[in-house]
Amino acid sequence: MHIIIVGLGKLGITMTKQLVAEGHNITVVDLNNDTLSTIVDTYDVMGVWGNGTTCETLEAAGVSKAKLIIAATASDEVNILCCLVANRMGVENTIARVRNPDYATQTQFMRNELGLSMIVNPEFETANEISRIIRFPSAANLDSFSRGKIEIASIRIHSDNMFCDMPLYEIRKKCKAKVLVCAVQRDDEVFIPSGDFVIRCDDIISITGTRSELSTFMKQTGVFKQKIKKVMIIGGGRIGYYLAKLLSDTGRTIKLIEQNDSRCYSLTDTLPDVTVIHGDGTDQDILEEQGLEYQDALVALTGIDEENIIVSMYAESKGINKVITKVNRHSYSILNDIGLDTVVSPQIVAGNLVTRYVRALHNSAGNSQIQTLHKLVNGKVEAVEFVVPEDAGYLDIPFKDLQLLPNLLIGCIHRNGKIIFPGGNDVLKANDSIIVVTAGRILEDIHDIFV
């Protein structure tokens, strides 16, 4: 599929990398010649220098054969205009990155009246993900499916954990919770485990189940953490604003530290229930003065990755219950090794949303059953939610008689409000919602899980 990406900032580059890996024909457009040359050489894509809002530039980028345009420049208005122009030139599917909170209430209008197929706000989506983690702090990372009814949580198995050196079938016997271990990260390796797979110390396991069953599992494994009531946010940018608003609406006590004076005044006006502090949130004295040791969680959201990492490490050393670190570069695989388990990247969060849309669009029938898509374990594992079609040829056939691809696992089935962890005698029914976990494979359709 031919896709045009306008704007080679962090999101544009992330989308280029992901969509090239999925086999699409990509043309990138940017006004910075150096950046353009680097991306063209790195990813072997077509590059066009120019303004993505002009007909001439879009024609040079091959707009006549483009199935999709993604506008990800630094300007919301330019992104919207770019999509409008492309739409009038015949591109049916358009995605615009729109970050300004002032536009948050107008997304429906922009879709209906301006013809935008999708609006992506990486900062809001990241804040939303962080707020979910804070509501369930026992997990290092948390992804939701079936509109929040099913979740996949990641936890580290420490040396004092009762499940160290125990095979999964033994864990199932001892564990009272109805959960399923669907992926395991061990150093740089990733496994989709079978029943005889042995869990080792320092493994990071991904488990799926309902929120209540996950909580039961966490309590049994000794990693359960108490509810978070006090949160300190370092950095009052867009993510900080969205997160403070989301958490203050839940009744939690929020303290936000921001270095820019005028930004502090703006945050104070728009967030009346949040304590806004003017100061350098990376300064140890200020952190102690503002009572870091009495906080239940710290979220590092400055614009500099290194500052976020250092502040997070300091908070970990102080024994803060939950520490969440934002990074823009997502190549920090060493962060887990230094104890920072909960790391979020706005580009990865937004990239998951766009990837799901592109796969649905690329589906041969034009009607993909993909409902949700999350990348786990630093992008090495995918968990995809499908809805089983009514005319499928594999309905009511026991799993033991179906030929599924290797290194693939049916995490669970959601059927009429009931959660099923399928065994060999279970079957698929029409309109089931199923979560498929796989490594090293791209799933565009539910039919792709079969040999």
N, C-alpha and C positions, 0 to 999 in steps of 0.2 A: 504494500500500500504506500502511495506517495504522500508524505507528510511534510509540511513546511513549518519550521520553527523559527519564529521571529524574536530575536533578543537572546544573547548568549551570556546572561548572568548565571548565577548558581543554578536556578531552576532550569533555564534553557539548556545548560550543559548536562545537567542530570537527565533531562528528558531525552536529549540526543543520545547519550550513552545507553540508556535503557531501551529505547526504541530501535537503535541500530542492532543491539544484542538480540532483539526479537525479530530481526530480519526485514524491517521496513526500509523503504527507500526515502532517505531524509535529505532535505535541502534546508540549510541554515542561512539566516539573514541577519546581518548586524552592521552597524556603522563603524565599528572598531576593526580596522584591518588586521591588526596584530592578533587579536582574539580570534577573528574569523580564520586566519591562516592556521593558527594552532589547532583549532577544532577540526578543520578540514583535513589536516595532516594526521591528527590523532585518530579520528574515527572514520576516515575515508568516506566523507560525505561531500555533497555538492555545496559550495558556498557562494552566496551572492552579497556583494557589498551594496548597502543602500538603506533607504527609509522604507520600512515595511508597511507604511500606510499609503504608499503611492502605487498606482496601477502599473507603472513602468517596472518598479522593483518586483512586484508580485508576478508580473508576466515573465520576468527573467528567472524567477524562482520556479516557474512551471505551474502557475495557479490553475491553468486549464485542465490539468490532469490530477490535481491534488484532491485527495479525499478528505483531508483534515488540515486545518491550520491551528497552530498553538502560538498565541501571542504572549510572550513572557518578558517584555522589556521592563525597565524600571518605572515606567509611567502607566498608571491605570488607564488614563484617558487615551493614550496611544494604543494600548492593547485593545480597548473597546473599539476605537476607530479602525484599527487594523482588521479586526474581525468583521466589522460592518462592510468595509471595502471588499474584503475577500468574499463575503457572502453575496454581495451584489455582482461579483465577477464569476459566480457560479460554484463557490465552495460551500457545500451543504453543511458541513460540520465544522464548528469553530469553538475554540476554548480560549478564554482570556483569564490571565492572572489579574485579580482585582484585590488589592490589599487594604485600601483606605477604609477605616471603620465607618466613615460617613456613607459609604455605599452598601453597607451590610443589610439595610432594610429594603434595598431596591433590587435585590438579585432576581426576584420573580419577575419584576417589570423588565429587567434587562433580557431575561430569557424569552418572555412572551412578546415584548414589543420591539426589541432590538435584534432578536433572532440568534442570540448566543446559545450554543448547545450546552455549554458547561462553564461555570465560573469557579475558579480555584483561588482560595485565599489560604496560602501556606501557613501564615501566622495564626489565623483562627483555628485551622485544623490541628496545628501543633498544640495550641493551648487546650483544645478539646481533648487531645490525646493525653496531655499531662494531667488534666483534671480527672480523667478516668483512672489514671495510675494512682493519683492521690486518694481517690475514693476507695481504692483497693491496694494499699501500700505493700502488702506482702509480696506482690509480684514485681520483678525487675522491669518487665514490660508486659503490656496487656493489649490484646486485640479483640474486638467484638464482632460477633456474627449474629445472624437471625434477629436483627434489631435489638441486640443486647441480651438476648436470652441465652446465648452460648458465648464463652470466651476462651481464648487461649492465653495462658499466663506462662511467663518464663521465670524460673528460679534457679539459683545456684545450689548444688548439693555440697555442703561443707563437710569437713572431715569428721565432725561430730554427729552427722546425720545418721539415723538408724538405717537408712536405705543404701548407704555406701556398700559397694561390693555385693549387691543383691540383684539377682535377675528379675526382670519385670514380672514374670509369672508369679514369683514369690511375693513381690510387692503387692500385686493384686489380691493375694490371699490375706495379707496382713492389713491392708488398707481398707477402711470402711467406706471411704468416699468413692463415689461413682465418677471417676475421671480416667483419662487415657493419656499416657505418655506418647506424644506423636512425633517428637523430634528431640535429638540430643546433640549438643555441641561439645566436643572434646578437643581442646586446643584449637587447631585450625581445621579439624575434620567435623563433618556433619553426618549424622546417621538417622535414617527412618527406621526405628527399632522394631524387631520382632519380639516375641514373648520370652525368648531365652537371652535377650540382650542384657548384659550386666552393667549396672550403673556404677560409675567410679566417682571418687571424691573429686570435687571441683568441676564435675560435669555441669553444664547448664541445660536443664531439661525444659521442654515446652509441653504443657499439659492442657487438655481441653475438658470443659465441663461447664455446668452452671456456676454462677457466682457462689451459691451456698455450698455446693460440693467442693469447689476449689478452696473455700475457706476451711472446710473440714480437713482437706488434704494438707493445707498449710499448717494447721494446728498439730496434726499428727507428725509432720516432718520437723516441727520446731521452728519454722520460719515465719510463723504468723506474727504480724505486727498490729499493734493497736490502732484504732481510728485516729486519723490526723485532724487536729483541731486548730493548731497554730502553724501558719505557713509564712516563711520569709522568702520574698522574691527579690533577686538581684537583677536590676535592669528594668527600666520602664518603657521599653519600646513597644511595638505593636503586640508581640506575644505576651509581654508582661501586662499590658493593658487588658487584653482579652482574658488572660488567665485570672487576673485579680477580679475582674467582673464576674466570671463564671464561679469562682470560689466564694466570693463575698455573697453571692445569691444563695449559697447553701448554708450560710450562717457561720462559716469559719472565720477565725480572726486572721486578717491578712496584714502583713507589714511589707511595704514595697520600698526599696532603696534605689534612688535614681540620682545620677551625678549632674544632669543638666537642670539648671535652675528653672528656666521657662517651662520645660517639660514637667517638672514637679507641680507647678501651678496648674497646668492643664490637667494633669492626673488628679489633683485634689478636687478640681471642679467636677470632673466626670465620674469620679469614684468616691462618693461621699462616705461609704462604709469601710474604706481602706485607709490605713495609716500610711501616709506617704512621707518618706524621709529624704531630705536633700543631703547627699553625701556619696562617697566612693564606696560602693558595696564590696570592693575587693580589698579594702583596707581592714586589717585585722582589728585595729582599735575600734573602728566604727561597728564592726560586726559584734564585738564583745559589748560595746556600749549599748547596742540595740537588743541585747539579750539573745544572741544566737543559741547559746546552750539551753535556752528554755523553749526553743521552737521544736515542733514535731517534724517539720520538713523544710528543706532549703531547695529552691529552684534557681539555678544559675542561668540567666538569660541575657547577658551582655552581648555586644556585637563581636567580641573577640574570643575565639575558641580557647586560647591559652588561659585567659583570665577565668573563664567558666570552669576549666579543669582544675586550676589551682584553688579557687574558692571551694569547689566541690570536695577536693581532697582535704582541705582544712576542715570542712564541715564533717566529713567522715571521721577525721581524727578526734573530733569533739563528741562523737557518738550520736550524731543526729539520726533520728529514726529513719528518715527517707531523704535521699539526696538525688536530685534530677539535674542532668547536665545537658545543655543545648550545645550542639556543635554544627557548624555549617559544612565542614569537610567531613565526609562519612567514611574516611579511611582509618579512623582511630580504632583499629582492632586491639591495640594494646590497652585500651581503657579498662576492659574487663580484667586484665592482669593486674592493674593497680587498684582494683576494688571499686571502680565506678561501673556498676551494673546497669543503671538506668540512664541511657543516653538517647536523646531525640534529635532528629535532623528535619527541619522544615522541608527541605528538598525531597527527602525520602518519603515523608508523609504525603506531600502533594503528588510526588511521582507515582505512588500507589494508586491514587484516585484516577490520575490520567491514564495509567497503564490499564486499569480495569475498563475504562471507557473505550480505549483503543482496541482492546481484545474483543469487546462486545461488537464494535464496529467492524472489525476484521472478520468476524465469524461469517462463514459462507452463507448461512441462512439469513444473516442480517438480524438475527434474533437470539443472541447468545443468552444462555441461562446463568451467566455469571452475575451474582448478586453482590459479593464482597470479595476483595482481594487484599491480602496482607503479606508483606515480605518479612520473614523471620530470620534470625541468626545472621545478621549483617547482609541480608539479601540472598543468602545461599539456599533458603527454604521458602517455599510459597504455600500459603494456606488459602484455598479458593473455595468460596461457597457457591454451589450450583442449585438450581431448582430442577427437579426431574420432570421432563416433559410428559404429557399424557399419552403420546403415541410412541414412546420409547419401546424398543424391541427387547429390552432386558428386564422388564417389570416382572415381579413375582418369581424371579429365578434366584435360588439360594446363592449366597456369595461363594460358597465352596464350588459351585458349578460355573462361576463367571471367571473369565481370564482377565485379571487386572495387570497393568504394567508393573514391572519391578520397581523397587525404591519408591513406592507410593502407598499411602495409607488412607482409608476412609476413617476420618477422625470421629465423626458421629453423624447421626441422622436426627433431624428435628421433624417430627410428624404429629400434627394436631396437638401441639403443646407438650408432647412427650419427647424426651431425649433418649436416644438409643445408641449404645456402643455396639456396633454390629459384630456378630460372630458368624461362623460358617453357615448357619441355618437361616440367618436373617435375609430379608429381601428388600428390594427397592419398590416403592409405590409412587404412583403419579403424584406430583406436587410435593414430594418430600424435599426438604432442604438438607443438603449434605455438605459436609466440609471435607475437602480432599487436601491432604498434606503431601508434598512431593519435593524432591531435591534434584536440581540439574535438569529440569524439564519445564516447558511452557505449556500451560493448559488454556486453550481458548474456548473449549466446549466440553461438556460432560462426556461426550463420546470419546474424547481423547484419553480417558483413563483406562480404556480397554485395549487389549492386545489386537 
